[in-house]
Amino acid sequence: MDPISIAIMAGMFGVMYFFFIRPQQKQAQLAKEFQASLDKGARVVTTGGIHGKIIKAEENAVLLEIDNNVKIRIEKSGISMEMSKAAYGEGEKKADAVVVK
């Protein structure tokens, strides 16, 4: 192989690394940090779309309250995002129904 072919191959690998491999590693690291930071009282959404509040956080799982006296245990890896106070407001209650005139 001549040096130009080697340089082109190395350049292609560099482009693949910076556009595909590195961002995926970064995203995995962010997800791992998010799952480690989950704590009691956080309002979250699971990957299945279930909204709830964390009642108890364990090493690999959390106890999630999804309604009054309805609790489920779910793996931390099954939680996709945390809902901000902007979504629920400052209080514990959220709007359950919309009034249509």
C-alpha positions as CSV (number, residue, x, y, z in Angstrom):
1,M,0.0,0.0,0.0
2,D,1.2,3.4,-0.8
3,P,1.3,6.2,1.8
4,I,-1.7,8.1,0.2
5,S,-4.0,5.1,0.6
6,I,-2.9,4.7,4.3
7,A,-3.6,8.4,4.9
8,I,-7.0,8.2,3.3
9,M,-7.9,5.1,5.4
10,A,-6.7,6.9,8.6
11,G,-8.7,10.0,7.7
12,M,-11.9,7.9,7.1
13,F,-11.4,6.2,10.5
14,G,-10.9,9.6,12.1
15,V,-14.1,10.9,10.6
16,M,-16.0,7.8,11.7
17,Y,-14.6,8.2,15.2
18,F,-15.5,11.8,15.7
19,F,-19.0,11.6,14.1
20,F,-20.2,8.1,15.3
21,I,-18.2,6.5,18.1
22,R,-17.3,9.5,20.3
23,P,-20.9,11.0,20.5
24,Q,-22.3,7.6,21.3
25,Q,-19.8,7.2,24.2
26,K,-20.6,10.7,25.4
27,Q,-24.3,9.9,25.4
28,A,-23.8,6.6,27.3
29,Q,-21.7,8.4,29.9
30,L,-24.4,11.1,30.4
31,A,-27.1,8.4,30.8
32,K,-25.0,6.6,33.4
33,E,-24.5,9.8,35.4
34,F,-28.2,10.6,35.2
35,Q,-29.2,7.1,36.5
36,A,-26.7,7.4,39.3
37,S,-28.1,10.8,40.3
38,L,-31.7,9.6,40.7
39,D,-32.9,10.3,44.2
40,K,-36.0,10.2,46.3
41,G,-38.7,12.8,45.4
42,A,-37.7,13.2,41.7
43,R,-40.5,13.1,39.2
44,V,-39.5,10.9,36.2
45,V,-40.7,9.3,33.0
46,T,-39.9,5.7,32.2
47,T,-38.9,4.5,28.7
48,G,-42.4,3.1,28.5
49,G,-44.0,6.5,29.1
50,I,-45.1,6.0,32.7
51,H,-44.9,9.1,34.8
52,G,-44.2,8.9,38.5
53,K,-42.4,10.0,41.6
54,I,-39.4,8.1,43.1
55,I,-40.3,6.9,46.6
56,K,-37.2,4.9,47.3
57,A,-33.9,4.7,45.4
58,E,-31.7,1.6,45.6
59,E,-28.5,0.7,43.9
60,N,-30.0,-0.6,40.6
61,A,-33.7,0.0,41.1
62,V,-36.2,2.5,42.3
63,L,-39.7,2.3,43.8
64,L,-41.9,4.5,41.7
65,E,-45.3,5.8,42.8
66,I,-47.5,6.2,39.7
67,D,-50.8,7.0,41.4
68,N,-52.1,7.2,45.0
69,N,-51.0,3.9,46.7
70,V,-49.9,2.4,43.4
71,K,-46.2,1.7,43.4
72,I,-43.9,-0.3,41.0
73,R,-40.3,-1.3,41.2
74,I,-38.3,-0.5,38.1
75,E,-34.7,-0.7,37.1
76,K,-32.8,2.6,36.9
77,S,-31.9,1.9,33.3
78,G,-35.7,2.0,32.5
79,I,-36.0,5.7,33.4
80,S,-35.6,7.9,30.4
81,M,-35.9,11.4,31.8
82,E,-36.6,13.6,34.8
83,M,-39.5,16.0,34.7
84,S,-38.6,19.6,35.7
85,K,-40.5,21.8,38.0
86,A,-41.6,23.7,34.9
87,A,-43.6,20.7,33.7
88,Y,-45.4,20.1,37.1
89,G,-45.2,23.5,38.7
90,E,-44.0,24.1,42.3
91,G,-46.7,22.2,44.1
92,E,-47.4,18.5,44.4
93,K,-50.6,18.6,42.4
94,K,-50.9,18.6,38.6
95,A,-53.9,19.3,36.4
96,D,-55.8,16.1,36.0
97,A,-58.5,17.3,33.7
98,V,-59.0,20.0,31.2
99,V,-62.3,21.9,31.2
100,V,-63.7,22.4,27.7
101,K,-66.5,24.9,27.2
